[in-house]
Structures are given as structure tokens and as C-alpha cells.
Amino acid sequence: MEFIAPIDAVFLIAESREQPMHVGSLQIFETPEDAGPDFVRNVYRKLLADKAVTPTFRKHPASFFGAPQLAWTRAQDVELEYHVRHLAVPAPGGRDQLVELANRLHTSLLDRHRPLWEISLISGLADGHFAVYAKMHHGLIDGVSAQRLIARTLTSDPRPEDIRAPWNLPRRQRVSEPISSKPVSSKPVTSNGGVRAAAGSLKSTVASGPKLLRAARTALASQQRALPFDAPRTMFNVPIGGARRSAVRSWSMERVKQVKKAAGCTLNDVVLAMSAGALREYLAERDALPDKPLIAMVPMSLRAGDDADDAPDGVKVGAALCNLGTDIADPLQRLTAVSESMRRSKEVYGALNSTQTMALSALMLSPLAVTLMPGLIPLTKPAFNIVISNVPGPREPMYWSGARLEASYPMSIPFDGQAVNITLTSNGSNLDFGVVGCRRSVPELPRILDHLDHALGELEHAADRL
């Protein structure tokens, strides 16, 4: 039996109809010049013909001692026709219709009796392009790992080649890692040794919990960093419904780099300041901007550089709390506040040993536990106001079966009490933004895209004066 790691289990336990816990992506491809009318249909057929499925794409929760969130099991047979679908955008086949279809796909829960992933090929776009919407449960894989896995299905060679199916990518083995030839089993392993080892590990983790939290608190205090639950309450920090609305747009990476060079900060600092300006304007036009600055939770990958792209399964992510400076009117001063806040957060992690890093990551992610008790959300201060995540992607043009990847929009998770999420990824010379929010709680969500564009323009104008 493969026991579920505690952080992964949180995403399974916290899931409800109002709070789906999968990460998704919407990719748009330009078909090859010589593609015929059946191009997407032929791609779909080739995908279904690839019956080999790696262990990650066979996993779903098992029931163990009456608790369904303790362990993973693996399906012996995976019905690809269920997990892989061919859909069409309704008329008139514009990008608005595509995003609305993706909204509905992103709203529905994954079936826990089957492996926790789905992929939809979407044709019918008026411009001759096609799209791929994919989603995987966050308890199964984190955003960085999912992005790496998707990247491995692509190639920089524009010539058509055999289609790379994400469920049949060979795992990259480390030199020190033995290659197992054991067959996949759909039954949990319940040997006494496995149970004793898991029980011992659980006992050790529980016993060391207070010590780890003390270490994390000491590290934060030494750097004068705030703990969670110090953010102001905003219209985003409310209980949410199950329906989702998304908005997507791309910006030139060169524009962001020019601001970065002029201000002497990082590219991610500029992205965060851009997001801060957008949130400030969005809230201000609704007379809902708090006097205190908004606090963003910024996920940071804790994977080693030699981690396999799709393994180990599960979540390896830490978190930094960033002061977004939304109480500051001047865009450059706001960028300075964001950059200083992120610098100090990085110093905290840089000064920690591995035990403290694990403790601090758990502490920063612990507010997710509040989502298990929605009744507490109106009674407590928000742990943070929003999640803003920058996931690295390919920096050169990429292709899939000869079709060029035009855009790759992340579609992440709004949490109960965190009604909107901003995630972006690099794609060639662009930064592709995906904003996902609760359809009921976040009115006119696409306005955030307009404010993002205006915020970048303000930063560019201010940087020209430096």
C-alpha cells in the first residue's frame, strides 16, 4: 500500500462540491499548414490507441480501515475512452466560447473511483486552431510537476512525429534509483512490514510536530516575518460556491523584463506588482479596497533539480507570504514593497535546515485546514487574501504532433475563503495568465485582466523615468 502524504491528503479531505481540488490547463494549438479537416479526430484516435498507462495515471484513493483518504490504490484497467474526450466549441467558435467550455469542465469534480485525471481535445474553433483542456487532482500532483509533465509531451521540432501521450511518458530514472519490474497491482499492499513502517513514520511525524512548529516560528521571528492570519478581510475572503469562471490573456515577456531591468528586481517581483496593481484597481472600483495591504501566498517549488518530472507523486511545494503593497498608490513604490517582501521571505528559507524548511512549508500551508470547517471562515481573519503562482514553462516555441503551442493558460484552485486565484506560466516569448474565481463571489472577473494590462503599463511608464 502507498500511504498518502499528509499535505496531499489535505487536498483530498478538503474537497467538496463547492471546492473542487484539481489543477487544470487550457492549451491552444495552431494546426499545421497541411492539416486536413480530420486532424484533431486523428490525434484523438492515436491517443486512444496508446494503451500503456504509467502508475501515476492509474492512482485513485483507496479505502483503508474505513478511512478513504489514507492510501492510494492503482486501477488495473484504465478506460481511456472515459478519461480522454473529443469535444467541440459551440458556435460561433470564438475564444469566449472556448473559455466558457473550459469553465464548465473545470467546475466538475473528478470521479474518485477512477484515476484522478481527464483530458479533453476541443475542436470547432473558428480560426482553425484546436485546444486541449487537462486536469489532475492536486492531491496527486502539484502545479510545477503537472507543468513539467505537460512540457514533456511537447517537442521543439515542428515536424510531425508520434504523439506523446501524458499517461505514457517514461519516467526519468536517477542513477541511484533501481528500475522496478514488478507488475502494477490494483490491490493495496497490506503486509505487516508495510503497515509497521507507515505506523512508525506517522508516529514519528506526530511526535515531532510541536518541535517542527517551534522551529518554524523561531525562524520567522528571527526574520521579523508575520505568521498567517494577519491579512485584511476582503470581498475575496468569503465562502465560495462550486461554479467557476475563468479569464485568460497573454503578455509579452519582454515588456516585463524591461521593467525588471530598470527596477533591479526579479521577473516574479514585477509579476506580483502587476497583480497587486490589478487587485488594487479591481477592489477600488467597487469601494472595497482595505486600508491594510493585501497579502498573497506565493507557492515555491521545493523539488530538487534532479527530481523526475512526474515523480515522486504528490505535492512538493512551500509558500511565501508577500506584502502586495495595495495600500500604496505609486506603482514603483508598490513594486519596491513587493520586492522587499519577497527578498525577506527567500532569506527565511535560505537560512533554514531541511527540518525547518519542512516545518515552515507545513505552517504556511496549514491555513488550508480552515477550509475543512467553512463555518469558521466568517469568524477568523484571512490567512492570506489570494494565491498568486508563477509556474516555469518552456522558453522556446513548442509543438505537439506538428501543431504549434500558441498559449498555455493555467487554471488553478480557488479555496473556500480564497475566492480568486492568479496563476501564470512562461510560454516562449509570452507570459500566459489564467485567473480563476468563484462565479458567485467574484463579479466581472475578466475586468481583472484589463487591470493587469493597465498595471503593467503603469510600471512601464514609471520605469522609463528611472
N, C-alpha and C positions, 0 to 999 in steps of 0.2 A: 504494500500500500504506500502511496505517496501522499504524505500528510501536507495539508495546505498551510503555507506560511501565514503567520498572524496578520500581516499587512494585507496579503491577498484575501484572507478571509473577511476582512472588514468590508471589502468591495462586494462580496457575496452576501454578507449578512445585511448590509445597509440597503441592498437593492429592494425596490418596491415598484408598483405600477407608476407611482409618481416620480420615481427616481431610478430610471434605468442606469446601469453601471457599465456600459460598453463605450469604447472609444471607436471612432469611425473616421473615414476619409472619403473625400469625393475627388476623384481624378478625372480630368478631361483630356482626351487624346485627339490629335489631328490625324485622320486616317491617311495612309499613303496615297500618293497621286494616282497609282494604278489600281487602287482598291475598287472592287466591284460592289454592287448593291448588297451582296450577301457576306461582306467582310466580317461584320460583328457576329452574324449567325455562325460562320465558320470558326471564328475564335471560340465561341461558346461550345461548339461541338468538340473542338480539340481539347478544351479544358475538361469536359466531362469524360473524355477518353483517358485521361491521366488518373488512374485508379489508385496509385500508390499514395498513401497519406501518412505523413510523419506523426510521431507521438503527440506533439503539441496540438495538432489539429484533430486529435481523437479524444481529447480530455473533456470531461464534464464532472460535476460534483457527484460524489458517492455518498451513500448513507452508511454511517458507521456508528454503532452503539446508539442509534436513534437520532444522531446529530448529523444533518446533511451537509454541513459546511466544514467538516474536519479533514476530508481526504478527497483526492481525485481518483477517478477510475477512467479507463480508456475504452472507447467503443471498438468492438472487433470489426464491425462493418459500418462504414460511413456512407450514407445515401447522398452522393454528390448532387443528384437532381434536386434535393431539398435545400442544400446549402448554397448552391450556385444557380442563379436565376437569370433569365434574359427578359428584361422589361423594356418598355418604350415610353418616352416622354409624351404626354398628351399635346395636342395641337394648341398653339402654333409651333411648339418645339423650340421655344426660346430658353435662355438661361434661367429666367424666373420660374418657368415650369420645371426645369431640371432641379433647381434648388428646392422647390416645393415637394417634388417627389422624394428627394433625399431627406427632407424634414420628416416625412411620414415613415420612411424606412428607419430613420434614426430614433423615432419615438417608440417603436415596438420593442418589447423585451425578447431576449434570446431564450430559446427553449432549453431548460436545464437538463432535460432528458436526452439531449443530443449534444455533440461537441459545440462549444460556445463561440461560433463564428458564422458569418454569412457574407456572400459576395454577390452583387448584382451588376450584370452588364446592361447598360442602358443605351438604347439606340433611339432614333427618331428626332435627333436634334436638327434644326432647320439648316444649320451651317455645315452639315455633313460630318461633324465631329461625333464622337461617342464618349460615354462616361463609364466609370467603374465606381460604385459605392461599396465599401467594405467595412465590416465592423467585427470587433473581437471584444470579449469581456475583459474589463480591466483587472479582474482577479486572475486572469490567465496570462496577460502580458501587459507591460506598461507602454506608454506612448513612444518612448525612444526605441524600445525593442520592436514595436509594431512598425515604426518608420523604417528601421533598418531592414526588417523583413520585406516590406514592400519594395524597398530600393533594390533588393537582391533579385526581384522579378524583372527588373529593368536592365537595359544594356545601353552603352554609349554608341553602339553600332546601329546605324539606321537601316541596315539591310535586314529584311525579314529573316527570322530564324525560328527554331522550335519555341513554342510558347512556354514560358516558365510559370508554372502554377505555384502559388504561395504555399499550398499544402504539401508540395513535394520538392522542397528545396533541400539539398543535402546539408546536414549540419556540419559546420566547420569545426573539425576536431583540433583540440590543443595537442601539443606534442606529448604532454604528460597524461593525456586522457585516454584510457583504453577504449577500444571500439567494441561495443556490446553486440553480440549476435543473437541475443535472446529474443524470441518472438513476442509481439505485443499481446498482452492479455487484457480481456475486458473485466476480469475479476480482481478486486483488491487483494493484495498480498497480506495475509494476516498471520505471518509466522511470529512465534513468541519473541524471537530476536528483534524483529522489526518493531513490534509493539513496545518492547522494553526500551529500545533505543529512542523511540519517539517520546515515550513517557519520561525518560531521563532528560531528554532535551527540553521538554516542556517544563519539567520541574526546575531545571537549571535557569531557564528564562524567567520563570515566575519569581524564583528566589533572588535573582539579580536585578529585578525590575526597579525597586526603590534606589539601589545603588546607581543604576544607569540614569535614572531621572535626576538624582542629585548631581551626577557628573555633568549632565546637560545643563541644568540650571546654573551650576558654578561657571561653566564655560560662557553662558550667555551673560551672566552678571559681570564677569571679568571684562567683557567687551561692551558693557553697557547697552545690551540689546534687550528689547522688550519681548516678553512672552506672548503667546497667543491670547486672544480675548481682550485686546486693547484698542480695537478698531471702532470707529463710529458706526452707528446704525444708519443704513441707507435703504432706499427702495429695493435694492438687490438682495437684502438680507432678510428674506421672508420665506415662509413655507411655499413650496412650488407644486405645480401640477405636472401631469405626465406628458402633455403635448409639448413639442419643441418647435422653435423657429430658428432658422439659421440665416446668416448673411455672409457672403464671401466676396473677396476682392484681392487683387494683386497690386503690389507697388514695386517699382524698380529698386533693387538693392543698392544701386549706385547712388541714388538720392540719399538713402540712409547712411551710406558710407561717407558721403561728403560732410554730413553733419557730424558724424563720428570723428573725422579727421580734424575738423575745425574746433570741436569742443574738447578733444583729447580724452574721449571716453571710449567705452566699448559699443559695439553694434547693438548688443542687447540693452544697454542703457538707453540708447536712442529709441528702440522699440518700446521700452517701458514708458519713456517720457511721452512718446507719441500716443500710447494707450491712455496715459494719465490725462493728457490734454483732451482726448476724445471723451473720456468719462466725465471730466470737469464740465465740458460744454453740454453733454447729454443731460447731466443732472441739473445744471444751472437753468437750462431752458424749461425745466419742469419745477423750478423753485424747490429743488430737493438736494442742493449741494450742501453738505455739512461743513461746519467751521473747521473741524479737525481733518487732517489729510486721510485719504483712503489708504488702506494697507492691502497690498497684493501678496498672495502666496505664489512664489515663483519656484516651480519644480526644478530640481537639478539632478542630472543623472549621476548615480553612484557606481555605475558599471565601470569595471576596469577596461582599459583599452583593448585587451585581448579576449574579452568576453565574446562568446559566439553570438552571432546576430540574433538568433532566435532562442538562445538558451543562456543560462538556466531560465526556465519559465518563471513567470511571476513578476513582481514589482521590485525594482531596484532604483528607488528614487528618493531623494532627500528634498528639503524645502527650505527656502529662504523667505523671510518676511521683508517686504520692500515698502518703504515710505514713498508713496506716489506723488507727494507734494501737490495734491489737488487744491490745497488752500493758497497756493502761490499763483499769482496772475501772470508773471513774466515767464515765458517758455524756457529761457536759458537758465534762470534761477531754479525752475522746476526740474530741468534736466540735471543740474548740479545736485539737487537734493536726492534725486533718484540714484545718481551715480555714487554719491557718498554712502547712501543706504546699502546699495549692493556691495560696495567695496568692503564695508564693515562686516556684512554677512559672510562674504567669502573669507575674510580674515578669521572669523569664528571657526568655520570648517577647516581652514588651513592649519589652525592651532590645535586641532583635536587628534587624539589617537583613534584607532579603529573602534574601540568600545564606545568612546564619547560620540563619535560620528553616528553610530547606530542609535545611541540614545537620543541624540538631538533630532535625527530624522524621525524617529518614532514620536517624539514630543511635538514636533511641528505638524505631523500628520494626525496626531491624536484628536484634534477637533472634529475629524470626520465621524468620530464615535457619537457626537451630538446628533447626527442625522438619524441615528437609531431611535431617538426619542424626540420626534418632531414637536411634541408639546413643550419642550424646553426652549425651542428656538426663539419664541417671542419674549422669553423671560431672561435670556442671557445676552451679554454683549457679543457681537460677532467676533469669531476667532480672527477673521480677516474678511475683507469685503469682496474679493474677486480672485480667481486664479488666472494668471497670465503665463502662458508657457511658450517657449521658443524651442522647437524641435529641429535639430540639424537635418538637412536634406541634401540631395545632390546639387553640386555646383556647376554641372555641365548639362547640356541637353541630353535627355534620356528617351529611350524608345522601348516599346513593348510590341512584339510581333510586327515591327516596321512602322508602328504608329508613334508619333512624337508626343511626349507628355507635355501638354500645354500648361496645365495647372494642377496642383495637388493641395486641396483645401482640407485641413484637419477639422474634424467635428468631434468635440470633446464632451465633457460631462458637466452640466450644471448640477449642483448639490442642493439638497434642502437647506435653505438659509443662504445659499450662494446661487442666485437665480440666473447669472450670466457668466460665461467663460470666454476668454480670448486665447486662441492658440494659433500659432503661425509656424510655417516651415519654409526653409530656403528651397528654391527650385530653379536651377540655372541662374539667370540674372535677376530673378524676381524673389520677393517675399510674398507668400500666399497666406492670407489671413482667413481664418474661419471663426466667426462669432456665433455662439450657440446660447440660446436663452430659453427660459420658461415662456411659453406662448402667452400665458395668462398674466404673468407678473412683469414682463418687460415690454411695454408698448413701443411700437415703431422701432423695433430693434435694428433694422437697416440704417437708421439715422446714425448709429454708431460708426458705420463705415464712412459716412460723409464727414463726421467729426474727426475720424482718424486721418482723412485726407487733409482737412484743414489744419490739424495739429502738426502734421509733417511739414506743410507749407510754412507755418509759423516758425518752426525750428529752422528751416532752411533760410528764411528771411533773417532770423536773429543770428544765425551762424555766419551769414555774409558780412555782418557788422564786426565780427571778431578780427 
